[in-house]
Amino acid sequence: MPAVTAYPSGTPCWADLSTPDARVSSAFYGGLFGWDMRSTPGSDASAYAFFVPAGTPADDAASRVVAGLMPLASEAQPPGWNTYVSVTDADATAALVIEAGGQVLVPPLDVDGQGRMVMFADDQGAMIGAWQPKAFRGAGLANEPGSICWSELACRDTAAAERFYGRVFGWQADTSQMGPMTYTEWRLGGRPVAGMAHMDEDWPEGIAPHWMVHFAVADCDAAAARTEELGGQVRVPPTDVPPGRFAVVSDPAGAVFTIIKLAAVG
């Protein structure tokens, strides 16, 4: 698949992992997705690094990055995957977050000429980031096995989420029945950009609203089995849904994500 060179404003464009041990994470995701970890020039594994498909030549790495990873900001921070949405103005997005009732967790800041970012929590506490691109646009590969293919909000008050994300990103909610559950696609200009699942009474009370990153795989059952072989855990076993066959898994540090074999289109 050709490299992705641009993401329209309002489209999820990047994901990175907050991890307590970059080398353990590199071994796990390398074994699961076939990724190599590449550190930025002049840094080491304790700094921000990137995942690329294994064997990617150094001069192609910038155009083939699939995700990032960074150390935890503190011992109190849980390991996890973070979603970033491309925006034209990170400062304006931060202002909209406050107006919509959210909380800015990391104020807008410049990242080495690559872009400008802000991290925030929505009005239900789900954390997500916004990325104003400069030199770096986002993931160079997407929607193919071993790369990001979707981001999804799980929350209890979907009406509140519709108001919040409509205000911040201009998203419209398109809700329909998906098997026994209702599911919402976030749309921008008529095209789907992300999803939302309603956390009903079947969800344990202790699970807070959150954003989930989905990675495409060639075989969901094989990837779930490989997750356990590598020291991870299968949280939701492989299950068929209209978009494909998915499983919810976690890495050895406890960072949760979804793997999915996408259904053939057409």
C-alpha positions as CSV (number, residue, x, y, z in Angstrom):
1,M,0.0,0.0,0.0
2,P,1.4,3.5,-0.8
3,A,2.6,5.6,2.1
4,V,0.1,8.0,3.6
5,T,1.4,11.5,3.1
6,A,-1.4,13.7,4.5
7,Y,-4.3,13.5,7.0
8,P,-7.2,15.9,6.7
9,S,-7.9,18.0,9.7
10,G,-10.2,16.2,12.1
11,T,-8.8,12.7,11.2
12,P,-6.9,10.5,13.6
13,C,-3.3,10.5,12.3
14,W,-1.0,8.9,14.9
15,A,-0.8,6.6,17.9
16,D,2.0,6.1,20.4
17,L,2.6,3.9,23.4
18,S,3.4,5.0,26.9
19,T,5.5,2.2,28.3
20,P,7.6,1.5,31.4
21,D,10.2,-0.4,29.4
22,A,10.9,0.4,25.7
23,R,13.0,-2.7,25.1
24,V,10.4,-5.1,26.4
25,S,7.7,-3.3,24.3
26,S,10.0,-3.5,21.3
27,A,10.4,-7.2,21.7
28,F,6.6,-7.7,22.2
29,Y,5.4,-5.6,19.2
30,G,8.3,-6.8,17.0
31,G,7.1,-10.4,17.7
32,L,3.4,-9.6,17.2
33,F,3.4,-7.1,14.3
34,G,6.9,-7.5,12.8
35,W,8.0,-4.0,13.9
36,D,11.5,-2.7,14.5
37,M,12.1,0.1,17.0
38,R,14.1,3.1,15.7
39,S,15.3,5.8,18.1
40,T,15.5,9.4,17.0
41,P,19.0,10.6,16.1
42,G,21.1,11.4,19.1
43,S,18.8,9.7,21.5
44,D,18.5,6.3,23.2
45,A,15.7,3.9,24.2
46,S,14.8,6.1,27.1
47,A,13.6,8.9,24.7
48,Y,10.8,9.0,22.1
49,A,11.2,6.3,19.5
50,F,9.3,5.0,16.4
51,F,8.1,1.6,15.2
52,V,8.6,0.7,11.5
53,P,8.1,-2.5,9.6
54,A,11.1,-4.9,10.2
55,G,13.8,-4.5,7.6
56,T,12.8,-0.9,6.6
57,P,15.9,0.8,5.2
58,A,17.1,3.8,7.2
59,D,16.3,6.2,4.3
60,D,12.7,4.9,4.1
61,A,12.0,4.9,7.8
62,A,10.5,8.4,7.9
63,S,7.8,7.5,5.3
64,R,7.0,4.1,6.8
65,V,6.6,4.8,10.5
66,V,3.6,3.0,12.0
67,A,3.5,4.2,15.6
68,G,5.6,5.7,18.4
69,L,6.6,4.9,22.0
70,M,7.8,6.9,24.9
71,P,8.6,6.4,28.6
72,L,5.9,6.9,31.2
73,A,5.8,10.4,32.5
74,S,5.6,9.2,36.1
75,E,5.2,5.9,38.1
76,A,1.6,6.8,38.6
77,Q,0.8,6.8,34.9
78,P,-0.6,3.5,33.6
79,P,0.9,2.1,30.3
80,G,-1.4,2.7,27.4
81,W,-1.9,3.6,23.7
82,N,-2.7,7.2,22.8
83,T,-4.6,8.5,19.8
84,Y,-3.8,11.8,18.1
85,V,-6.2,13.7,15.8
86,S,-4.7,16.0,13.1
87,V,-5.8,19.6,13.5
88,T,-4.9,22.9,11.9
89,D,-4.3,24.8,15.1
90,A,-3.4,23.0,18.4
91,D,-4.0,26.2,20.5
92,A,-7.4,26.7,19.1
93,T,-8.3,23.1,19.7
94,A,-7.2,23.4,23.3
95,A,-9.5,26.4,23.7
96,L,-12.4,24.5,22.3
97,V,-11.7,21.6,24.7
98,I,-12.1,24.0,27.7
99,E,-15.2,25.5,26.2
100,A,-16.7,22.1,25.7
101,G,-16.0,21.1,29.3
102,G,-12.9,19.0,28.9
103,Q,-9.5,19.4,30.6
104,V,-6.2,20.2,29.0
105,L,-3.6,17.7,30.4
106,V,-0.5,18.8,28.4
107,P,-0.8,22.4,27.1
108,P,0.1,23.1,23.4
109,L,3.8,22.6,22.9
110,D,6.2,22.5,19.9
111,V,7.9,19.2,19.2
112,D,11.3,19.8,17.5
113,G,9.9,21.3,14.4
114,Q,7.8,18.2,13.7
115,G,4.5,19.7,14.9
116,R,2.6,21.1,17.8
117,M,0.7,18.9,20.2
118,V,-1.8,19.0,23.0
119,M,-3.2,16.2,25.2
120,F,-6.6,16.5,26.8
121,A,-9.4,14.6,28.5
122,D,-12.9,15.0,27.3
123,D,-15.8,15.8,29.6
124,Q,-16.1,12.1,30.7
125,G,-12.3,11.7,31.3
126,A,-11.3,9.9,28.1
127,M,-7.8,11.0,27.1
128,I,-6.9,11.9,23.5
129,G,-4.3,14.1,21.7
130,A,-4.4,16.6,18.9
131,W,-1.5,17.1,16.5
132,Q,-0.8,20.2,14.4
133,P,1.5,18.8,11.7
134,K,4.6,20.6,10.5
135,A,7.4,18.3,9.2
136,F,5.7,15.2,10.6
137,R,2.2,14.4,9.3
138,G,1.5,11.1,11.1
139,A,1.7,7.4,10.4
140,G,3.2,6.6,7.1
141,L,1.4,3.3,6.8
142,A,-2.2,2.7,7.8
143,N,-5.1,0.3,7.2
144,E,-3.0,-2.7,6.4
145,P,-1.8,-5.6,8.5
146,G,0.7,-4.4,11.1
147,S,-0.6,-0.8,11.2
148,I,-3.2,1.4,12.7
149,C,-6.7,1.0,11.1
150,W,-9.2,2.6,13.6
151,S,-9.6,4.5,16.8
152,E,-12.7,4.1,19.0
153,L,-14.1,5.9,22.0
154,A,-15.9,3.8,24.7
155,C,-18.0,5.9,27.0
156,R,-21.2,5.8,29.1
157,D,-22.8,9.0,27.9
158,T,-22.8,9.0,24.1
159,A,-25.0,12.1,23.9
160,A,-22.4,14.1,25.9
161,A,-19.7,12.7,23.7
162,E,-21.6,13.8,20.6
163,R,-21.7,17.3,21.9
164,F,-18.1,17.4,23.0
165,Y,-16.4,16.0,19.9
166,G,-18.8,17.8,17.6
167,R,-17.6,21.0,19.2
168,V,-13.9,20.2,19.3
169,F,-13.4,18.3,16.0
170,G,-16.6,19.1,14.1
171,W,-17.5,15.4,14.1
172,Q,-21.0,14.2,13.4
173,A,-22.4,11.0,15.0
174,D,-23.9,8.3,12.8
175,T,-25.4,5.6,15.0
176,S,-26.7,2.3,13.8
177,Q,-27.3,-1.3,15.0
178,M,-24.3,-3.6,14.8
179,G,-25.5,-7.0,15.8
180,P,-26.9,-6.9,19.3
181,M,-25.4,-3.5,20.0
182,T,-25.6,0.0,18.8
183,Y,-22.5,1.5,17.3
184,T,-21.6,5.1,16.3
185,E,-19.3,6.1,13.5
186,W,-17.8,9.6,13.8
187,R,-18.1,11.2,10.4
188,L,-16.4,14.3,9.0
189,G,-17.6,15.6,5.7
190,G,-19.6,12.4,5.3
191,R,-16.7,10.0,5.7
192,P,-16.1,7.8,8.7
193,V,-13.0,8.9,10.8
194,A,-13.4,7.0,14.1
195,G,-15.9,5.1,16.2
196,M,-17.8,5.1,19.5
197,A,-19.1,2.2,21.6
198,H,-21.7,2.6,24.3
199,M,-20.5,1.3,27.7
200,D,-23.8,-0.2,28.9
201,E,-24.6,-2.2,32.0
202,D,-22.6,-5.2,30.7
203,W,-19.4,-3.2,31.1
204,P,-17.7,-3.5,34.5
205,E,-18.1,-0.3,36.6
206,G,-14.4,0.0,37.1
207,I,-13.6,0.6,33.5
208,A,-13.3,4.3,32.8
209,P,-14.2,6.0,29.4
210,H,-11.3,5.6,27.1
211,W,-10.0,5.7,23.5
212,M,-8.9,2.4,22.0
213,V,-6.4,1.9,19.2
214,H,-7.1,-0.8,16.6
215,F,-4.4,-2.5,14.6
216,A,-5.1,-4.6,11.5
217,V,-3.8,-8.1,11.3
218,A,-3.9,-10.9,8.7
219,D,-5.2,-13.5,11.1
220,C,-7.0,-12.5,14.3
221,D,-6.9,-15.9,15.9
222,A,-3.2,-16.4,15.2
223,A,-2.4,-12.9,16.4
224,A,-4.3,-13.5,19.7
225,A,-2.4,-16.7,20.3
226,R,0.9,-15.0,19.5
227,T,0.0,-12.3,22.0
228,E,-0.1,-14.8,24.8
229,E,3.1,-16.5,23.6
230,L,4.8,-13.2,23.9
231,G,3.7,-12.6,27.4
232,G,0.5,-10.5,26.7
233,Q,-3.1,-11.3,27.6
234,V,-6.3,-11.8,25.6
235,R,-9.0,-9.7,27.2
236,V,-11.8,-10.4,24.7
237,P,-11.3,-13.6,22.6
238,P,-11.5,-13.5,18.8
239,T,-15.1,-12.5,17.8
240,D,-16.9,-11.9,14.5
241,V,-18.4,-8.5,14.0
242,P,-19.6,-6.8,10.7
243,P,-16.2,-5.0,10.1
244,G,-14.2,-8.2,10.6
245,R,-12.9,-10.5,13.3
246,F,-11.5,-8.8,16.4
247,A,-9.9,-9.4,19.8
248,V,-9.0,-7.1,22.6
249,V,-5.6,-7.8,24.0
250,S,-2.9,-6.3,26.2
251,D,0.9,-6.2,26.1
252,P,3.1,-7.5,29.0
253,A,2.9,-4.1,30.7
254,G,-0.9,-4.0,30.5
255,A,-1.4,-1.6,27.7
256,V,-4.7,-2.6,26.0
257,F,-5.4,-2.5,22.3
258,T,-7.6,-4.2,19.6
259,I,-6.5,-6.4,16.8
260,I,-8.8,-7.0,13.8
261,K,-8.8,-8.9,10.6
262,L,-10.8,-6.5,8.4
263,A,-13.6,-8.0,6.4
264,A,-13.1,-7.9,2.6
265,V,-14.8,-5.0,1.0
266,G,-16.8,-5.6,-2.2
